[in-house]
């Protein structure tokens, strides 16, 4: 069963997204789609701590909302909500994979002295 704190926090976030969607200048379809895509990622990663899942949710929503227009321009998608959903669902997954790959790179050759001698 879900902890009461996490359920109430998620309800507050959902209410905030719903209220923000009615503001002028905000694409409500894209915002709700991005929130749904971010929520899909958060639900599919139960092994992460709660605070980290909330952080990833925020990053997914912002990234999905921002990428929706670009995704619509590249793919034959006419709904900003669907484009934002797809973008939000994959933005954190791709970003985490890139961060993991970059963390494994060896940048020691960039030191002033050149490569370390044996």
BELFEN-V951157 format. One record per residue. N is the residue number from 1. RES is the residue in one letter. PHI is phi as a letter, one per 30 degrees, with the letter a starting at -180 (NA if undefined). PSI is psi in degrees with one decimal (NA if undefined). Layout:
n res phi psi
N RES PHI PSI
N RES PHI PSI
This chain:
n res phi psi
1 X NA 146.8
2 X d 143.1
3 X d 144.0
4 X e -36.1
5 X d -44.4
6 X d -36.8
7 X d -42.2
8 X d -35.2
9 X d -43.3
10 X d -36.9
11 X d -39.7
12 X d -40.8
13 X d -43.4
14 X d -40.2
15 X d -39.2
16 X d -40.6
17 X d -42.3
18 X d -41.3
19 X d -36.6
20 X d -31.5
21 X d -21.0
22 X c -2.1
23 X d 144.1
24 X d 141.6
25 X i -6.9
26 X c 129.3
27 X d 102.2
28 X d -39.3
29 X d -44.8
30 X d -39.2
31 X d -45.4
32 X d -39.4
33 X d -41.4
34 X d -40.1
35 X d -41.2
36 X d -41.8
37 X d -41.1
38 X d -38.1
39 X d -37.3
40 X d -43.8
41 X d -45.4
42 X d -40.9
43 X d -32.0
44 X d 0.7
45 X b 64.5
46 X d -14.8
47 X d -9.3
48 X d 151.0
49 X d 155.5
50 X e -43.8
51 X d -35.7
52 X d -36.2
53 X d -38.6
54 X d -38.6
55 X d -44.4
56 X d -34.0
57 X d -45.8
58 X d -43.8
59 X d -41.0
60 X d -43.7
61 X d -47.6
62 X d -47.0
63 X d -41.3
64 X d -40.5
65 X d -43.4
66 X d -32.4
67 X d -8.4
68 X e -45.5
69 X d -40.8
70 X d -39.2
71 X d -37.7
72 X d -31.7
73 X d -28.2
74 X c -29.5
75 X c 159.0
76 X d 59.1
77 X c 128.6
78 X c -10.6
79 X c 122.8
80 X d -28.3
81 X d -43.7
82 X d -41.4
83 X d -42.6
84 X d -36.2
85 X d -49.1
86 X d -46.2
87 X d -43.9
88 X d -33.4
89 X d -28.0
90 X c -15.2
91 X d -44.6
92 X d -37.4
93 X d -47.2
94 X d -42.9
95 X d -43.7
96 X d -38.8
97 X d -41.4
98 X d -43.2
99 X d -41.8
100 X d -41.1
101 X d -42.4
102 X d -36.1
103 X d -27.0
104 X d -9.3
105 X d 149.1
106 X c 111.4
107 X c 19.5
108 X d -23.0
109 X d -11.9
110 X d -5.7
111 X d 154.3
112 X d -37.3
113 X d 0.8
114 X i -167.3
115 X d 148.3
116 X d 140.7
117 X d 153.2
118 X d NA
